[in-house]
Amino acid sequence: MLLHFIGDHIGTIIVLAILMICVGAVVRGMIKRKKQGKSVCGGCSGSCSGCPMCGRCHANPEKEERKTEQ
């Protein structure tokens, strides 16, 4: 029964496995970039003035200075 199911759906199973490997590689890469302190959202140039995620992907240097002063 199980072998019959696998035989009938082998193409779908292979495509699913390839897709899962690709998604896993992307997520792993995002985690590595985040741990390195880089932007996860891609080619961030560090200029936050026009970015819709302004203030969320980079630490605010003024806030960090205030924390160390206290």
LUMMIFI-747569 format. One record per residue: residue in one letter; x, y, z of N, C-alpha, C, O in turn. Coordinates in steps of 0.02 Angstrom, whole numbers. Example, Ala and Ser with C-alpha at 12.3 -4.5 7.8 and 13.67 -1.06 7.14 Angstrom:
<recs>
['A',[660,-284,390],[615,-225,390],[660,-165,390],[712,-166,423]]
['S',[642,-112,354],[684,-53,357],[645,2,394],[670,57,402]]
</recs>
This chain:
<recs>
['M',[41,-60,0],[0,0,0],[43,63,0],[33,108,-41]]
['L',[91,66,45],[134,124,49],[178,130,-13],[188,185,-39]]
['L',[205,74,-36],[247,75,-96],[206,95,-157],[231,129,-202]]
['H',[144,76,-159],[99,95,-214],[89,171,-214],[91,203,-266]]
['F',[77,199,-154],[68,272,-147],[131,309,-169],[127,358,-206]]
['I',[188,285,-146],[252,318,-164],[263,313,-239],[284,362,-270]]
['G',[249,256,-269],[257,248,-341],[212,294,-381],[232,319,-433]]
['D',[151,304,-357],[104,348,-392],[121,421,-386],[104,461,-430]]
['H',[156,440,-332],[169,511,-318],[243,528,-316],[262,577,-283]]
['I',[285,489,-348],[358,499,-343],[379,568,-369],[424,599,-340]]
['G',[348,592,-422],[365,658,-448],[350,713,-398],[391,758,-387]]
['T',[292,709,-367],[273,759,-316],[320,755,-256],[339,807,-229]]
['I',[338,696,-236],[382,687,-179],[451,716,-193],[480,748,-150]]
['I',[476,705,-253],[542,733,-271],[540,809,-273],[586,841,-247]]
['V',[489,837,-304],[483,910,-307],[477,939,-236],[507,990,-221]]
['L',[438,907,-193],[430,930,-125],[496,928,-87],[512,974,-50]]
['A',[535,875,-97],[599,869,-63],[647,924,-86],[682,955,-46]]
['I',[649,937,-151],[692,991,-178],[670,1058,-150],[712,1099,-131]]
['L',[606,1070,-149],[580,1134,-123],[597,1142,-49],[615,1197,-27]]
['M',[591,1089,-10],[607,1093,61],[681,1107,72],[700,1144,118]]
['I',[724,1078,30],[796,1091,35],[811,1164,19],[851,1196,54]]
['C',[779,1191,-32],[789,1261,-51],[766,1308,4],[802,1355,22]]
['V',[707,1297,30],[681,1340,84],[725,1335,146],[738,1385,178]]
['G',[747,1275,162],[792,1266,219],[857,1304,210],[883,1334,258]]
['A',[885,1303,149],[947,1339,136],[937,1414,143],[981,1449,168]]
['V',[881,1440,119],[867,1512,125],[860,1532,199],[888,1582,220]]
['V',[822,1493,237],[813,1508,308],[880,1504,345],[894,1546,387]]
['R',[919,1454,329],[985,1447,361],[1029,1507,345],[1064,1533,389]]
['G',[1028,1529,283],[1067,1588,264],[1043,1651,300],[1084,1692,321]]
['M',[978,1658,308],[951,1716,344],[973,1715,417],[990,1766,445]]
['I',[972,1656,447],[993,1650,517],[1066,1667,524],[1086,1702,571]]
['K',[1108,1642,478],[1180,1657,481],[1192,1732,474],[1233,1761,510]]
['R',[1157,1764,427],[1166,1837,417],[1144,1875,479],[1176,1924,499]]
['K',[1090,1854,509],[1065,1888,570],[1115,1881,627],[1126,1929,664]]
['K',[1145,1822,634],[1194,1811,687],[1257,1852,675],[1291,1871,723]]
['Q',[1273,1866,612],[1332,1906,595],[1317,1981,601],[1362,2022,592]]
['G',[1255,1998,617],[1237,2068,626],[1220,2103,561],[1214,2164,559]]
['K',[1212,2065,508],[1195,2094,443],[1119,2096,436],[1083,2063,473]]
['S',[1097,2135,388],[1026,2141,376],[1000,2077,344],[1031,2050,298]]
['V',[943,2054,367],[913,1993,341],[873,2008,278],[864,1964,236]]
['C',[849,2070,271],[804,2087,216],[840,2097,150],[807,2114,101]]
['G',[903,2088,147],[938,2093,83],[985,2151,80],[1013,2171,131]]
['G',[994,2178,22],[1044,2229,8],[1034,2294,45],[1023,2346,13]]
['C',[1038,2293,108],[1031,2354,148],[1096,2393,145],[1149,2366,161]]
['S',[1091,2456,126],[1151,2497,120],[1166,2534,186],[1218,2566,191]]
['G',[1122,2529,234],[1132,2563,298],[1100,2632,299],[1100,2665,351]]
['S',[1074,2655,243],[1041,2719,240],[967,2709,254],[929,2688,211]]
['C',[947,2723,316],[879,2707,338],[827,2760,322],[768,2749,333]]
['S',[847,2818,297],[800,2873,288],[742,2855,242],[686,2876,253]]
['G',[755,2816,189],[702,2799,143],[676,2728,151],[636,2705,111]]
['C',[698,2694,203],[680,2624,212],[615,2618,252],[607,2652,302]]
['P',[569,2575,229],[507,2565,267],[518,2530,334],[475,2533,378]]
['M',[575,2497,342],[591,2464,405],[638,2507,448],[673,2481,491]]
['C',[637,2571,436],[682,2617,471],[679,2607,546],[626,2610,577]]
['G',[737,2596,576],[742,2589,648],[729,2518,674],[734,2507,734]]
['R',[714,2471,630],[699,2404,654],[756,2355,641],[765,2307,679]]
['C',[794,2366,588],[846,2317,572],[914,2338,598],[960,2297,601]]
['H',[923,2400,616],[986,2425,644],[972,2455,712],[920,2486,723]]
['A',[1018,2446,758],[1011,2475,824],[1020,2551,819],[1060,2575,779]]
['N',[982,2587,857],[988,2660,858],[1048,2679,901],[1048,2664,960]]
['P',[1100,2710,872],[1161,2725,909],[1148,2771,970],[1182,2765,1021]]
['E',[1100,2817,964],[1086,2862,1020],[1058,2823,1080],[1077,2836,1137]]
['K',[1014,2776,1067],[986,2735,1121],[1040,2693,1153],[1040,2684,1214]]
['E',[1086,2666,1114],[1140,2625,1140],[1186,2667,1184],[1209,2643,1236]]
['E',[1200,2730,1164],[1242,2773,1204],[1209,2790,1271],[1242,2792,1323]]
['R',[1144,2801,1270],[1108,2817,1331],[1109,2758,1379],[1115,2767,1440]]
['K',[1104,2697,1354],[1106,2639,1397],[1173,2631,1431],[1177,2612,1489]]
['T',[1227,2646,1395],[1294,2638,1424],[1309,2694,1474],[1348,2683,1520]]
['E',[1279,2753,1465],[1291,2808,1511],[1258,2797,1579],[1284,2820,1630]]
['Q',[1203,2761,1580],[1165,2752,1642],[1196,2701,1686],[1170,2688,1741]]
</recs>
